[in-house]
Amino acid sequence: MYLMVFILCFFVAHWYLSLFSQTFFQHRYAAHKSFDMNKGWEKFFFVFAWITQGSSYLSPWAYGVMHRMHHAYADTELDPHSPKYDKNLMAMMWRTKNIYAGIMGKRIAVDPKFTKNVPEWRSFDVFANGWFSRVLWIGVYVWIYIAFAPYWWLFLLLPFHIVMGPLHGVIINWYAHRYGHVNFETSDTSKNLFRFDWLMFGEGYHNNHHVHPSRSNFAMGKGEFDLCYPIILVLQKFRVIRFAKA
């Protein structure tokens, strides 16, 4: 019983820690500069993202560039991930993967406006984004399950650990452009998936975010609560980050 609880807690911790790295560092900081931090903390969060995202680590630089393209070209043929121009979920994921890899490998020509002030630690990203690192983390997950999972069915969670980052991405990039409600009328199909976003750490307020992309608090409507925002306020209080002066 205790071992089963341990595995389930490990899965939940991986889900939310990976998601925190994505929404706090790669999304709100790298892509949108909703707040600022010094270079020391920036490198700390590069490493933190690698540890928490593991085999599905996303380069903050490549993610930031691609996400800026998503906002600039939302729901057009130039959008890196839009349900409107992909026939199914897997096709969108595959196209997004190829665009991400092209940006990461600098094989795709990118307008300089999308790369301005996006944090880059090239040597670390080459390692953390490489196959050695990904296979290493997969080995860690497999070892944990072999060592601690008491029931065979718990091993069904392993694939989710391995593709945690893309899984988070597809929930928003596919479902939050097809289902949900809107607080604001926009020229794209962005929607809010939840009233209370307990699952996606605030990322589910996608319609809010498309209207106010640089806002550090994604919750804006009645009954909405962005789980990441209180953490941002604590980090600001301890001077890990700082908001731009008005």
C-alpha positions, 0 to 999 in steps of 0.5 A: 500500500505504501509503495503504491502511494509512493508511486502515485505521489511521484507521478503527481509531483512529476506532473506539477513540478514539470508543469511549474517549470513550463509555465513559470520559466519557459512560458511566462519568463522566457517567452513573455518576460512577465517578470525579470531575474538575474543571470544566476537565477536564470541558470538555476531555473534552466537546471531546475527545468531539466530536473523536473521535466527530465526526458521531455525537457524543453529548451527555454530558448526554443520554447520561447521563440516558438511560443512567440510565433504562436501568438503572432500567427495564432490559428493561421498556417504559420502557427506552429501548433493550431488545431485549425490547420492539423487534421488530428492531434497527432499530426499537430504534435508531430508538426510542432515537434519538427518546428521545435527541433528546427528552431532548436537546431537553428535550421529554421530561419526565425524573424529576429523579433521572436528571439529578442531577449529570450534567455539562452544557455546554448551549451546546457541546452545542447546537453539537456535537449540531447538523446543521452539526457533523455535516455538517462531520464527514461532509465531513472523512471524505469528504475524507480518503477521497477524498484518501488511499483508493487502492481503491474498496472502502475507501469502504465503511468511510465509513458506519461512520465516520458512524454510529460512536456508534450502531454502538457503542451497538447492539452493546451495547444489542442484542447484549449483551442477547441473546447471551453469558454471565452472571457474575451472575444479574440481573432483566434480560437483560444479558450479557457478550459476550466473555471478553476484550473487545478490541473494545468497550473493556470495554463488552462486560462488560454483565452485570458492569456491570448488577450493579455500575454505578458500578464503574470496572473492568467486568472481574470474572471470570476471564480478563476484562480491561477495556482502559479501566481501565488508562487510568483508572488512569493518568489518576488517577495524573496527577490528571486524575480522582480516585476518591471516598474510601472 
